[in-house]
């Protein structure tokens, strides 16, 4: 049964992280349009860059399972912002951010699983 859980953790990480990498890449590849869109919402240009590259880096970290819990917090903050700015669209615009926050909360609470990239632990010397 443990093997099945590890596969589920891996699949969840790859799917959720992949969505963020794709979304971030789409924003970053059309940065002028992204900055313009963000400015229409009253957000400064640096937020467009922060969100775009944050989604790419955070998505890759989640996919790899490297610092997945920390990355999931950062991505959840981005999704809370998305939720705030899409609230006027009603349920139609809020479904994706809510679903992603749920997936990120699961990753944060259960961790990356056994099949994840980990850094070697350094020995503590006294």
PyMOL commands that set and color helices and strands:
alter all, ss='L'
color gray80, all
select helices_A, chain A and resi 2-29+31-40+45-64+68-89+91-110
alter helices_A, ss='H'
color red, helices_A
deselect
rebuild
show_as cartoon
